[in-house]
């Protein structure tokens, strides 16, 4: 395998259960071509989470049905 290739099992695993997110930890949020990174703050109800995006002091809510979450590298 070439030096810059990654194996499928090296790729970060999608987090399906948002209740397992850790407050203060950084995550990558993906929706189509849109990718954002930010620090998880807390859950808002059963299907929303509040993140503080990198480079911003503003927190934003994200809906679980619209976004997939991965551990940030």
PDB file of N, H, CA, C and O in Angstrom:
ATOM      1  N   UNK A   1       0.849  -1.173   0.000  1.00  0.00           N
ATOM      2  CA  UNK A   1       0.000   0.000   0.000  1.00  0.00           C
ATOM      3  C   UNK A   1       0.895   1.237   0.000  1.00  0.00           C
ATOM      4  O   UNK A   1       1.898   1.292   0.712  1.00  0.00           O
ATOM      5  N   UNK A   2       0.518   2.230  -0.810  1.00  0.00           N
ATOM      6  H   UNK A   2      -0.296   2.186  -1.389  1.00  0.00           H
ATOM      7  CA  UNK A   2       1.292   3.469  -0.909  1.00  0.00           C
ATOM      8  C   UNK A   2       1.227   4.241   0.404  1.00  0.00           C
ATOM      9  O   UNK A   2       0.293   4.080   1.190  1.00  0.00           O
ATOM     10  N   UNK A   3       2.230   5.078   0.626  1.00  0.00           N
ATOM     11  H   UNK A   3       2.989   5.209  -0.013  1.00  0.00           H
ATOM     12  CA  UNK A   3       2.349   5.804   1.885  1.00  0.00           C
ATOM     13  C   UNK A   3       1.149   6.697   2.185  1.00  0.00           C
ATOM     14  O   UNK A   3       0.759   6.821   3.346  1.00  0.00           O
ATOM     15  N   UNK A   4       0.551   7.328   1.163  1.00  0.00           N
ATOM     16  H   UNK A   4       0.868   7.228   0.220  1.00  0.00           H
ATOM     17  CA  UNK A   4      -0.543   8.275   1.385  1.00  0.00           C
ATOM     18  C   UNK A   4      -1.919   7.638   1.286  1.00  0.00           C
ATOM     19  O   UNK A   4      -2.918   8.349   1.394  1.00  0.00           O
ATOM     20  N   UNK A   5      -2.015   6.320   1.083  1.00  0.00           N
ATOM     21  H   UNK A   5      -1.203   5.743   0.995  1.00  0.00           H
ATOM     22  CA  UNK A   5      -3.300   5.650   1.019  1.00  0.00           C
ATOM     23  C   UNK A   5      -3.790   5.350   2.430  1.00  0.00           C
ATOM     24  O   UNK A   5      -2.994   5.157   3.349  1.00  0.00           O
ATOM     25  N   UNK A   6      -5.108   5.314   2.586  1.00  0.00           N
ATOM     26  H   UNK A   6      -5.754   5.472   1.839  1.00  0.00           H
ATOM     27  CA  UNK A   6      -5.679   4.917   3.864  1.00  0.00           C
ATOM     28  C   UNK A   6      -6.526   3.678   3.652  1.00  0.00           C
ATOM     29  O   UNK A   6      -7.173   3.525   2.616  1.00  0.00           O
ATOM     30  N   UNK A   7      -6.519   2.814   4.616  1.00  0.00           N
ATOM     31  H   UNK A   7      -5.994   2.938   5.457  1.00  0.00           H
ATOM     32  CA  UNK A   7      -7.356   1.627   4.556  1.00  0.00           C
ATOM     33  C   UNK A   7      -8.736   1.996   5.056  1.00  0.00           C
ATOM     34  O   UNK A   7      -8.892   2.950   5.819  1.00  0.00           O
ATOM     35  N   UNK A   8      -9.749   1.236   4.626  1.00  0.00           N
ATOM     36  H   UNK A   8      -9.622   0.461   4.007  1.00  0.00           H
ATOM     37  CA  UNK A   8     -11.129   1.513   5.043  1.00  0.00           C
ATOM     38  C   UNK A   8     -11.261   1.465   6.560  1.00  0.00           C
ATOM     39  O   UNK A   8     -12.004   2.260   7.134  1.00  0.00           O
ATOM     40  N   UNK A   9     -10.547   0.538   7.228  1.00  0.00           N
ATOM     41  H   UNK A   9      -9.943  -0.108   6.762  1.00  0.00           H
ATOM     42  CA  UNK A   9     -10.671   0.453   8.673  1.00  0.00           C
ATOM     43  C   UNK A   9      -9.896   1.551   9.408  1.00  0.00           C
ATOM     44  O   UNK A   9      -9.996   1.661  10.630  1.00  0.00           O
ATOM     45  N   UNK A  10      -9.119   2.368   8.672  1.00  0.00           N
ATOM     46  H   UNK A  10      -9.037   2.278   7.679  1.00  0.00           H
ATOM     47  CA  UNK A  10      -8.448   3.525   9.265  1.00  0.00           C
ATOM     48  C   UNK A  10      -9.341   4.767   9.253  1.00  0.00           C
ATOM     49  O   UNK A  10      -9.072   5.738   9.960  1.00  0.00           O
ATOM     50  N   UNK A  11     -10.399   4.731   8.450  1.00  0.00           N
ATOM     51  H   UNK A  11     -10.618   3.942   7.876  1.00  0.00           H
ATOM     52  CA  UNK A  11     -11.295   5.884   8.320  1.00  0.00           C
ATOM     53  C   UNK A  11     -12.106   6.040   9.610  1.00  0.00           C
ATOM     54  O   UNK A  11     -12.463   5.050  10.248  1.00  0.00           O
ATOM     55  N   UNK A  12     -12.394   7.287   9.987  1.00  0.00           N
ATOM     56  H   UNK A  12     -12.104   8.092   9.469  1.00  0.00           H
ATOM     57  CA  UNK A  12     -13.193   7.488  11.200  1.00  0.00           C
ATOM     58  C   UNK A  12     -14.594   6.896  11.025  1.00  0.00           C
ATOM     59  O   UNK A  12     -15.174   6.962   9.941  1.00  0.00           O
ATOM     60  N   UNK A  13     -15.115   6.335  12.075  1.00  0.00           N
ATOM     61  H   UNK A  13     -14.644   6.282  12.955  1.00  0.00           H
ATOM     62  CA  UNK A  13     -16.439   5.725  12.050  1.00  0.00           C
ATOM     63  C   UNK A  13     -17.507   6.763  12.355  1.00  0.00           C
ATOM     64  O   UNK A  13     -17.377   7.560  13.284  1.00  0.00           O
ATOM     65  N   UNK A  14     -18.559   6.736  11.557  1.00  0.00           N
ATOM     66  H   UNK A  14     -18.664   6.089  10.802  1.00  0.00           H
ATOM     67  CA  UNK A  14     -19.696   7.635  11.764  1.00  0.00           C
ATOM     68  C   UNK A  14     -20.321   7.348  13.124  1.00  0.00           C
ATOM     69  O   UNK A  14     -20.443   6.193  13.532  1.00  0.00           O
ATOM     70  N   UNK A  15     -20.714   8.410  13.817  1.00  0.00           N
ATOM     71  H   UNK A  15     -20.615   9.348  13.485  1.00  0.00           H
ATOM     72  CA  UNK A  15     -21.380   8.266  15.112  1.00  0.00           C
ATOM     73  C   UNK A  15     -22.887   8.324  14.875  1.00  0.00           C
ATOM     74  O   UNK A  15     -23.436   9.373  14.536  1.00  0.00           O
ATOM     75  N   UNK A  16     -23.545   7.182  15.059  1.00  0.00           N
ATOM     76  H   UNK A  16     -23.099   6.330  15.334  1.00  0.00           H
ATOM     77  CA  UNK A  16     -24.985   7.103  14.812  1.00  0.00           C
ATOM     78  C   UNK A  16     -25.816   7.497  16.030  1.00  0.00           C
ATOM     79  O   UNK A  16     -26.923   8.018  15.889  1.00  0.00           O
ATOM     80  N   UNK A  17     -25.295   7.254  17.195  1.00  0.00           N
ATOM     81  H   UNK A  17     -24.396   6.831  17.309  1.00  0.00           H
ATOM     82  CA  UNK A  17     -26.016   7.564  18.426  1.00  0.00           C
ATOM     83  C   UNK A  17     -25.439   8.840  19.025  1.00  0.00           C
ATOM     84  O   UNK A  17     -24.401   8.809  19.685  1.00  0.00           O
ATOM     85  N   UNK A  18     -26.115   9.961  18.792  1.00  0.00           N
ATOM     86  H   UNK A  18     -26.959   9.987  18.255  1.00  0.00           H
ATOM     87  CA  UNK A  18     -25.595  11.247  19.239  1.00  0.00           C
ATOM     88  C   UNK A  18     -25.544  11.351  20.756  1.00  0.00           C
ATOM     89  O   UNK A  18     -24.868  12.232  21.286  1.00  0.00           O
ATOM     90  N   UNK A  19     -26.240  10.475  21.461  1.00  0.00           N
ATOM     91  H   UNK A  19     -26.789   9.759  21.031  1.00  0.00           H
ATOM     92  CA  UNK A  19     -26.181  10.537  22.929  1.00  0.00           C
ATOM     93  C   UNK A  19     -24.804  10.117  23.442  1.00  0.00           C
ATOM     94  O   UNK A  19     -24.501  10.301  24.621  1.00  0.00           O
ATOM     95  N   UNK A  20     -23.963   9.549  22.560  1.00  0.00           N
ATOM     96  H   UNK A  20     -24.210   9.399  21.603  1.00  0.00           H
ATOM     97  CA  UNK A  20     -22.608   9.155  22.974  1.00  0.00           C
ATOM     98  C   UNK A  20     -21.579  10.254  22.728  1.00  0.00           C
ATOM     99  O   UNK A  20     -20.403  10.062  23.040  1.00  0.00           O
ATOM    100  N   UNK A  21     -21.985  11.405  22.176  1.00  0.00           N
ATOM    101  H   UNK A  21     -22.939  11.561  21.923  1.00  0.00           H
ATOM    102  CA  UNK A  21     -21.051  12.514  21.951  1.00  0.00           C
ATOM    103  C   UNK A  21     -20.520  13.019  23.290  1.00  0.00           C
ATOM    104  O   UNK A  21     -21.246  13.045  24.284  1.00  0.00           O
ATOM    105  N   UNK A  22     -19.266  13.414  23.308  1.00  0.00           N
ATOM    106  H   UNK A  22     -18.676  13.393  22.500  1.00  0.00           H
ATOM    107  CA  UNK A  22     -18.607  13.878  24.525  1.00  0.00           C
ATOM    108  C   UNK A  22     -18.499  15.402  24.518  1.00  0.00           C
ATOM    109  O   UNK A  22     -17.939  15.985  23.590  1.00  0.00           O
ATOM    110  N   UNK A  23     -19.029  16.034  25.541  1.00  0.00           N
ATOM    111  H   UNK A  23     -19.484  15.561  26.295  1.00  0.00           H
ATOM    112  CA  UNK A  23     -18.978  17.491  25.638  1.00  0.00           C
ATOM    113  C   UNK A  23     -17.527  17.964  25.612  1.00  0.00           C
ATOM    114  O   UNK A  23     -16.664  17.405  26.289  1.00  0.00           O
ATOM    115  N   UNK A  24     -17.275  19.009  24.815  1.00  0.00           N
ATOM    116  H   UNK A  24     -17.976  19.464  24.265  1.00  0.00           H
ATOM    117  CA  UNK A  24     -15.943  19.593  24.711  1.00  0.00           C
ATOM    118  C   UNK A  24     -15.082  18.964  23.629  1.00  0.00           C
ATOM    119  O   UNK A  24     -14.058  19.535  23.254  1.00  0.00           O
ATOM    120  N   UNK A  25     -15.470  17.800  23.118  1.00  0.00           N
ATOM    121  H   UNK A  25     -16.302  17.336  23.423  1.00  0.00           H
ATOM    122  CA  UNK A  25     -14.680  17.125  22.087  1.00  0.00           C
ATOM    123  C   UNK A  25     -15.022  17.697  20.710  1.00  0.00           C
ATOM    124  O   UNK A  25     -16.151  18.122  20.464  1.00  0.00           O
ATOM    125  N   UNK A  26     -14.025  17.699  19.814  1.00  0.00           N
ATOM    126  H   UNK A  26     -13.108  17.354  20.013  1.00  0.00           H
ATOM    127  CA  UNK A  26     -14.226  18.207  18.459  1.00  0.00           C
ATOM    128  C   UNK A  26     -14.729  17.098  17.551  1.00  0.00           C
ATOM    129  O   UNK A  26     -14.295  15.949  17.649  1.00  0.00           O
ATOM    130  N   UNK A  27     -15.654  17.461  16.664  1.00  0.00           N
ATOM    131  H   UNK A  27     -16.006  18.394  16.585  1.00  0.00           H
ATOM    132  CA  UNK A  27     -16.247  16.528  15.717  1.00  0.00           C
ATOM    133  C   UNK A  27     -16.329  17.183  14.346  1.00  0.00           C
ATOM    134  O   UNK A  27     -16.294  18.407  14.222  1.00  0.00           O
ATOM    135  N   UNK A  28     -16.437  16.353  13.329  1.00  0.00           N
ATOM    136  H   UNK A  28     -16.465  15.358  13.430  1.00  0.00           H
ATOM    137  CA  UNK A  28     -16.694  16.833  11.974  1.00  0.00           C
ATOM    138  C   UNK A  28     -18.140  16.518  11.635  1.00  0.00           C
ATOM    139  O   UNK A  28     -18.607  15.393  11.810  1.00  0.00           O
ATOM    140  N   UNK A  29     -18.836  17.530  11.147  1.00  0.00           N
ATOM    141  H   UNK A  29     -18.456  18.444  11.005  1.00  0.00           H
ATOM    142  CA  UNK A  29     -20.226  17.368  10.734  1.00  0.00           C
ATOM    143  C   UNK A  29     -20.279  17.420   9.211  1.00  0.00           C
ATOM    144  O   UNK A  29     -19.675  18.294   8.591  1.00  0.00           O
ATOM    145  N   UNK A  30     -21.001  16.483   8.619  1.00  0.00           N
ATOM    146  H   UNK A  30     -21.492  15.772   9.123  1.00  0.00           H
ATOM    147  CA  UNK A  30     -21.098  16.415   7.159  1.00  0.00           C
ATOM    148  C   UNK A  30     -22.552  16.352   6.732  1.00  0.00           C
ATOM    149  O   UNK A  30     -23.366  15.642   7.322  1.00  0.00           O
ATOM    150  N   UNK A  31     -22.859  17.117   5.687  1.00  0.00           N
ATOM    151  H   UNK A  31     -22.197  17.694   5.208  1.00  0.00           H
ATOM    152  CA  UNK A  31     -24.176  17.081   5.054  1.00  0.00           C
ATOM    153  C   UNK A  31     -23.953  17.355   3.577  1.00  0.00           C
ATOM    154  O   UNK A  31     -23.714  18.499   3.189  1.00  0.00           O
ATOM    155  N   UNK A  32     -24.029  16.325   2.751  1.00  0.00           N
ATOM    156  H   UNK A  32     -24.223  15.396   3.066  1.00  0.00           H
ATOM    157  CA  UNK A  32     -23.712  16.491   1.330  1.00  0.00           C
ATOM    158  C   UNK A  32     -22.273  16.941   1.180  1.00  0.00           C
ATOM    159  O   UNK A  32     -21.362  16.300   1.704  1.00  0.00           O
ATOM    160  N   UNK A  33     -22.059  18.046   0.462  1.00  0.00           N
ATOM    161  H   UNK A  33     -22.799  18.567   0.036  1.00  0.00           H
ATOM    162  CA  UNK A  33     -20.710  18.588   0.276  1.00  0.00           C
ATOM    163  C   UNK A  33     -20.289  19.520   1.407  1.00  0.00           C
ATOM    164  O   UNK A  33     -19.138  19.954   1.455  1.00  0.00           O
ATOM    165  N   UNK A  34     -21.203  19.829   2.309  1.00  0.00           N
ATOM    166  H   UNK A  34     -22.139  19.477   2.270  1.00  0.00           H
ATOM    167  CA  UNK A  34     -20.925  20.754   3.405  1.00  0.00           C
ATOM    168  C   UNK A  34     -20.254  20.008   4.547  1.00  0.00           C
ATOM    169  O   UNK A  34     -20.798  19.032   5.065  1.00  0.00           O
ATOM    170  N   UNK A  35     -19.074  20.466   4.937  1.00  0.00           N
ATOM    171  H   UNK A  35     -18.632  21.259   4.516  1.00  0.00           H
ATOM    172  CA  UNK A  35     -18.342  19.878   6.061  1.00  0.00           C
ATOM    173  C   UNK A  35     -17.937  20.977   7.013  1.00  0.00           C
ATOM    174  O   UNK A  35     -17.383  21.999   6.607  1.00  0.00           O
ATOM    175  N   UNK A  36     -18.216  20.760   8.275  1.00  0.00           N
ATOM    176  H   UNK A  36     -18.666  19.930   8.604  1.00  0.00           H
ATOM    177  CA  UNK A  36     -17.861  21.727   9.308  1.00  0.00           C
ATOM    178  C   UNK A  36     -17.225  20.996  10.470  1.00  0.00           C
ATOM    179  O   UNK A  36     -17.517  19.823  10.705  1.00  0.00           O
ATOM    180  N   UNK A  37     -16.363  21.675  11.195  1.00  0.00           N
ATOM    181  H   UNK A  37     -16.126  22.627  11.004  1.00  0.00           H
ATOM    182  CA  UNK A  37     -15.783  21.102  12.403  1.00  0.00           C
ATOM    183  C   UNK A  37     -16.097  22.009  13.569  1.00  0.00           C
ATOM    184  O   UNK A  37     -16.103  23.234  13.451  1.00  0.00           O
ATOM    185  N   UNK A  38     -16.356  21.382  14.691  1.00  0.00           N
ATOM    186  H   UNK A  38     -16.351  20.387  14.787  1.00  0.00           H
ATOM    187  CA  UNK A  38     -16.655  22.175  15.862  1.00  0.00           C
ATOM    188  C   UNK A  38     -16.648  21.341  17.119  1.00  0.00           C
ATOM    189  O   UNK A  38     -16.500  20.119  17.083  1.00  0.00           O
ATOM    190  N   UNK A  39     -16.812  22.024  18.223  1.00  0.00           N
ATOM    191  H   UNK A  39     -16.933  23.016  18.252  1.00  0.00           H
ATOM    192  CA  UNK A  39     -16.790  21.400  19.542  1.00  0.00           C
ATOM    193  C   UNK A  39     -18.226  21.153  19.985  1.00  0.00           C
ATOM    194  O   UNK A  39     -19.063  22.056  19.979  1.00  0.00           O
ATOM    195  N   UNK A  40     -18.489  19.903  20.371  1.00  0.00           N
ATOM    196  H   UNK A  40     -17.810  19.169  20.376  1.00  0.00           H
ATOM    197  CA  UNK A  40     -19.828  19.543  20.849  1.00  0.00           C
ATOM    198  C   UNK A  40     -20.072  20.175  22.219  1.00  0.00           C
ATOM    199  O   UNK A  40     -19.234  20.078  23.116  1.00  0.00           O
ATOM    200  N   UNK A  41     -21.225  20.820  22.369  1.00  0.00           N
ATOM    201  H   UNK A  41     -21.905  20.899  21.640  1.00  0.00           H
ATOM    202  CA  UNK A  41     -21.577  21.443  23.646  1.00  0.00           C
ATOM    203  C   UNK A  41     -22.561  20.575  24.424  1.00  0.00           C
ATOM    204  O   UNK A  41     -22.265  20.134  25.534  1.00  0.00           O
ATOM    205  N   UNK A  42     -23.741  20.329  23.832  1.00  0.00           N
ATOM    206  H   UNK A  42     -23.981  20.686  22.930  1.00  0.00           H
ATOM    207  CA  UNK A  42     -24.728  19.476  24.499  1.00  0.00           C
ATOM    208  C   UNK A  42     -25.868  19.146  23.544  1.00  0.00           C
ATOM    209  O   UNK A  42     -26.019  19.767  22.491  1.00  0.00           O
ATOM    210  N   UNK A  43     -26.667  18.154  23.935  1.00  0.00           N
ATOM    211  H   UNK A  43     -26.544  17.650  24.790  1.00  0.00           H
ATOM    212  CA  UNK A  43     -27.845  17.770  23.156  1.00  0.00           C
ATOM    213  C   UNK A  43     -28.980  18.735  23.442  1.00  0.00           C
ATOM    214  O   UNK A  43     -29.099  19.279  24.540  1.00  0.00           O
ATOM    215  N   UNK A  44     -29.807  18.934  22.434  1.00  0.00           N
ATOM    216  H   UNK A  44     -29.711  18.492  21.542  1.00  0.00           H
ATOM    217  CA  UNK A  44     -31.024  19.728  22.578  1.00  0.00           C
ATOM    218  C   UNK A  44     -32.162  18.783  22.206  1.00  0.00           C
ATOM    219  O   UNK A  44     -32.437  18.586  21.022  1.00  0.00           O
ATOM    220  N   UNK A  45     -32.797  18.222  23.154  1.00  0.00           N
ATOM    221  H   UNK A  45     -32.574  18.381  24.116  1.00  0.00           H
ATOM    222  CA  UNK A  45     -33.848  17.244  22.871  1.00  0.00           C
ATOM    223  C   UNK A  45     -33.248  15.937  22.373  1.00  0.00           C
ATOM    224  O   UNK A  45     -32.085  15.632  22.640  1.00  0.00           O
ATOM    225  N   UNK A  46     -34.062  15.161  21.640  1.00  0.00           N
ATOM    226  H   UNK A  46     -35.007  15.409  21.424  1.00  0.00           H
ATOM    227  CA  UNK A  46     -33.644  13.836  21.205  1.00  0.00           C
ATOM    228  C   UNK A  46     -32.872  13.829  19.896  1.00  0.00           C
ATOM    229  O   UNK A  46     -32.102  12.900  19.648  1.00  0.00           O
ATOM    230  N   UNK A  47     -33.054  14.835  19.056  1.00  0.00           N
ATOM    231  H   UNK A  47     -33.679  15.590  19.257  1.00  0.00           H
ATOM    232  CA  UNK A  47     -32.462  14.759  17.715  1.00  0.00           C
ATOM    233  C   UNK A  47     -31.726  16.024  17.275  1.00  0.00           C
ATOM    234  O   UNK A  47     -31.517  16.239  16.081  1.00  0.00           O
ATOM    235  N   UNK A  48     -31.338  16.849  18.227  1.00  0.00           N
ATOM    236  H   UNK A  48     -31.507  16.674  19.197  1.00  0.00           H
ATOM    237  CA  UNK A  48     -30.591  18.070  17.919  1.00  0.00           C
ATOM    238  C   UNK A  48     -29.405  18.164  18.868  1.00  0.00           C
ATOM    239  O   UNK A  48     -29.467  17.743  20.023  1.00  0.00           O
ATOM    240  N   UNK A  49     -28.313  18.735  18.339  1.00  0.00           N
ATOM    241  H   UNK A  49     -28.262  19.078  17.401  1.00  0.00           H
ATOM    242  CA  UNK A  49     -27.124  18.939  19.159  1.00  0.00           C
ATOM    243  C   UNK A  49     -26.583  20.334  18.905  1.00  0.00           C
ATOM    244  O   UNK A  49     -26.698  20.867  17.801  1.00  0.00           O
ATOM    245  N   UNK A  50     -26.003  20.910  19.918  1.00  0.00           N
ATOM    246  H   UNK A  50     -25.910  20.478  20.815  1.00  0.00           H
ATOM    247  CA  UNK A  50     -25.433  22.250  19.831  1.00  0.00           C
ATOM    248  C   UNK A  50     -23.914  22.127  19.719  1.00  0.00           C
ATOM    249  O   UNK A  50     -23.265  21.491  20.550  1.00  0.00           O
ATOM    250  N   UNK A  51     -23.360  22.754  18.669  1.00  0.00           N
ATOM    251  H   UNK A  51     -23.887  23.270  17.994  1.00  0.00           H
ATOM    252  CA  UNK A  51     -21.920  22.745  18.425  1.00  0.00           C
ATOM    253  C   UNK A  51     -21.414  24.166  18.328  1.00  0.00           C
ATOM    254  O   UNK A  51     -22.108  25.040  17.807  1.00  0.00           O
ATOM    255  N   UNK A  52     -20.213  24.407  18.822  1.00  0.00           N
ATOM    256  H   UNK A  52     -19.650  23.698  19.245  1.00  0.00           H
ATOM    257  CA  UNK A  52     -19.509  25.666  18.622  1.00  0.00           C
ATOM    258  C   UNK A  52     -18.532  25.415  17.474  1.00  0.00           C
ATOM    259  O   UNK A  52     -17.568  24.665  17.626  1.00  0.00           O
ATOM    260  N   UNK A  53     -18.784  26.039  16.337  1.00  0.00           N
ATOM    261  H   UNK A  53     -19.567  26.648  16.213  1.00  0.00           H
ATOM    262  CA  UNK A  53     -17.982  25.779  15.146  1.00  0.00           C
ATOM    263  C   UNK A  53     -16.599  26.393  15.252  1.00  0.00           C
ATOM    264  O   UNK A  53     -16.419  27.445  15.865  1.00  0.00           O
ATOM    265  N   UNK A  54     -15.620  25.725  14.649  1.00  0.00           N
ATOM    266  H   UNK A  54     -15.766  24.870  14.151  1.00  0.00           H
ATOM    267  CA  UNK A  54     -14.252  26.240  14.645  1.00  0.00           C
ATOM    268  C   UNK A  54     -14.215  27.627  14.015  1.00  0.00           C
ATOM    269  O   UNK A  54     -14.851  27.869  12.990  1.00  0.00           O
ATOM    270  N   UNK A  55     -13.483  28.513  14.620  1.00  0.00           N
ATOM    271  H   UNK A  55     -12.966  28.316  15.453  1.00  0.00           H
ATOM    272  CA  UNK A  55     -13.338  29.865  14.102  1.00  0.00           C
ATOM    273  C   UNK A  55     -14.521  30.765  14.398  1.00  0.00           C
ATOM    274  O   UNK A  55     -14.598  31.880  13.882  1.00  0.00           O
ATOM    275  N   UNK A  56     -15.442  30.295  15.220  1.00  0.00           N
ATOM    276  H   UNK A  56     -15.380  29.389  15.639  1.00  0.00           H
ATOM    277  CA  UNK A  56     -16.627  31.087  15.531  1.00  0.00           C
ATOM    278  C   UNK A  56     -16.890  31.020  17.031  1.00  0.00           C
ATOM    279  O   UNK A  56     -16.662  29.990  17.665  1.00  0.00           O
ATOM    280  N   UNK A  57     -17.357  32.094  17.574  1.00  0.00           N
ATOM    281  H   UNK A  57     -17.542  32.931  17.058  1.00  0.00           H
ATOM    282  CA  UNK A  57     -17.750  32.090  18.978  1.00  0.00           C
ATOM    283  C   UNK A  57     -19.242  31.857  19.122  1.00  0.00           C
ATOM    284  O   UNK A  57     -19.789  31.914  20.223  1.00  0.00           O
ATOM    285  N   UNK A  58     -19.900  31.593  17.988  1.00  0.00           N
ATOM    286  H   UNK A  58     -19.456  31.547  17.093  1.00  0.00           H
ATOM    287  CA  UNK A  58     -21.340  31.382  17.982  1.00  0.00           C
ATOM    288  C   UNK A  58     -21.619  29.888  17.931  1.00  0.00           C
ATOM    289  O   UNK A  58     -21.005  29.164  17.149  1.00  0.00           O
ATOM    290  N   UNK A  59     -22.539  29.430  18.759  1.00  0.00           N
ATOM    291  H   UNK A  59     -23.038  30.018  19.395  1.00  0.00           H
ATOM    292  CA  UNK A  59     -22.929  28.024  18.714  1.00  0.00           C
ATOM    293  C   UNK A  59     -24.126  27.866  17.782  1.00  0.00           C
ATOM    294  O   UNK A  59     -24.955  28.767  17.659  1.00  0.00           O
ATOM    295  N   UNK A  60     -24.203  26.703  17.125  1.00  0.00           N
ATOM    296  H   UNK A  60     -23.529  25.971  17.225  1.00  0.00           H
ATOM    297  CA  UNK A  60     -25.283  26.439  16.175  1.00  0.00           C
ATOM    298  C   UNK A  60     -25.897  25.080  16.464  1.00  0.00           C
ATOM    299  O   UNK A  60     -25.186  24.131  16.795  1.00  0.00           O
ATOM    300  N   UNK A  61     -27.235  24.980  16.338  1.00  0.00           N
ATOM    301  H   UNK A  61     -27.813  25.751  16.069  1.00  0.00           H
ATOM    302  CA  UNK A  61     -27.869  23.676  16.483  1.00  0.00           C
ATOM    303  C   UNK A  61     -27.811  22.903  15.158  1.00  0.00           C
ATOM    304  O   UNK A  61     -27.931  23.482  14.078  1.00  0.00           O
ATOM    305  N   UNK A  62     -27.623  21.583  15.269  1.00  0.00           N
ATOM    306  H   UNK A  62     -27.526  21.113  16.146  1.00  0.00           H
ATOM    307  CA  UNK A  62     -27.603  20.710  14.100  1.00  0.00           C
ATOM    308  C   UNK A  62     -28.588  19.582  14.338  1.00  0.00           C
ATOM    309  O   UNK A  62     -28.627  18.996  15.420  1.00  0.00           O
ATOM    310  N   UNK A  63     -29.389  19.278  13.314  1.00  0.00           N
ATOM    311  H   UNK A  63     -29.357  19.754  12.435  1.00  0.00           H
ATOM    312  CA  UNK A  63     -30.395  18.222  13.423  1.00  0.00           C
ATOM    313  C   UNK A  63     -29.809  16.905  12.947  1.00  0.00           C
ATOM    314  O   UNK A  63     -29.182  16.845  11.889  1.00  0.00           O
ATOM    315  N   UNK A  64     -30.010  15.856  13.720  1.00  0.00           N
ATOM    316  H   UNK A  64     -30.519  15.905  14.580  1.00  0.00           H
ATOM    317  CA  UNK A  64     -29.409  14.565  13.441  1.00  0.00           C
ATOM    318  C   UNK A  64     -29.847  14.002  12.087  1.00  0.00           C
ATOM    319  O   UNK A  64     -29.055  13.323  11.432  1.00  0.00           O
ATOM    320  N   UNK A  65     -31.064  14.259  11.653  1.00  0.00           N
ATOM    321  H   UNK A  65     -31.707  14.811  12.184  1.00  0.00           H
ATOM    322  CA  UNK A  65     -31.527  13.722  10.378  1.00  0.00           C
ATOM    323  C   UNK A  65     -30.855  14.381   9.181  1.00  0.00           C
ATOM    324  O   UNK A  65     -30.878  13.827   8.082  1.00  0.00           O
ATOM    325  N   UNK A  66     -30.256  15.555   9.373  1.00  0.00           N
ATOM    326  H   UNK A  66     -30.236  16.005  10.265  1.00  0.00           H
ATOM    327  CA  UNK A  66     -29.623  16.296   8.275  1.00  0.00           C
ATOM    328  C   UNK A  66     -28.111  16.165   8.243  1.00  0.00           C
ATOM    329  O   UNK A  66     -27.500  16.457   7.215  1.00  0.00           O
ATOM    330  N   UNK A  67     -27.478  15.730   9.346  1.00  0.00           N
ATOM    331  H   UNK A  67     -27.975  15.492  10.181  1.00  0.00           H
ATOM    332  CA  UNK A  67     -26.026  15.733   9.456  1.00  0.00           C
ATOM    333  C   UNK A  67     -25.505  14.393   9.946  1.00  0.00           C
ATOM    334  O   UNK A  67     -26.159  13.714  10.738  1.00  0.00           O
ATOM    335  N   UNK A  68     -24.336  14.020   9.475  1.00  0.00           N
ATOM    336  H   UNK A  68     -23.805  14.572   8.831  1.00  0.00           H
ATOM    337  CA  UNK A  68     -23.620  12.882  10.031  1.00  0.00           C
ATOM    338  C   UNK A  68     -22.421  13.429  10.798  1.00  0.00           C
ATOM    339  O   UNK A  68     -21.847  14.452  10.427  1.00  0.00           O
ATOM    340  N   UNK A  69     -22.055  12.741  11.862  1.00  0.00           N
ATOM    341  H   UNK A  69     -22.522  11.909  12.164  1.00  0.00           H
ATOM    342  CA  UNK A  69     -20.987  13.214  12.739  1.00  0.00           C
ATOM    343  C   UNK A  69     -19.879  12.167  12.802  1.00  0.00           C
ATOM    344  O   UNK A  69     -20.133  10.967  12.905  1.00  0.00           O
ATOM    345  N   UNK A  70     -18.641  12.659  12.737  1.00  0.00           N
ATOM    346  H   UNK A  70     -18.434  13.634  12.653  1.00  0.00           H
ATOM    347  CA  UNK A  70     -17.444  11.811  12.829  1.00  0.00           C
ATOM    348  C   UNK A  70     -16.506  12.455  13.836  1.00  0.00           C
ATOM    349  O   UNK A  70     -16.521  13.676  13.997  1.00  0.00           O
ATOM    350  N   UNK A  71     -15.689  11.659  14.518  1.00  0.00           N
ATOM    351  H   UNK A  71     -15.676  10.668  14.388  1.00  0.00           H
ATOM    352  CA  UNK A  71     -14.642  12.252  15.348  1.00  0.00           C
ATOM    353  C   UNK A  71     -13.710  13.097  14.475  1.00  0.00           C
ATOM    354  O   UNK A  71     -13.324  12.666  13.389  1.00  0.00           O
ATOM    355  N   UNK A  72     -13.352  14.279  14.934  1.00  0.00           N
ATOM    356  H   UNK A  72     -13.665  14.629  15.817  1.00  0.00           H
ATOM    357  CA  UNK A  72     -12.420  15.116  14.161  1.00  0.00           C
ATOM    358  C   UNK A  72     -11.017  14.567  14.302  1.00  0.00           C
ATOM    359  O   UNK A  72     -10.613  14.106  15.369  1.00  0.00           O
ATOM    360  N   UNK A  73     -10.283  14.626  13.204  1.00  0.00           N
ATOM    361  H   UNK A  73     -10.611  15.001  12.336  1.00  0.00           H
ATOM    362  CA  UNK A  73      -8.900  14.111  13.259  1.00  0.00           C
ATOM    363  C   UNK A  73      -7.932  15.199  13.667  1.00  0.00           C
ATOM    364  O   UNK A  73      -6.731  14.950  13.767  1.00  0.00           O
TER     365      UNK A  73
END
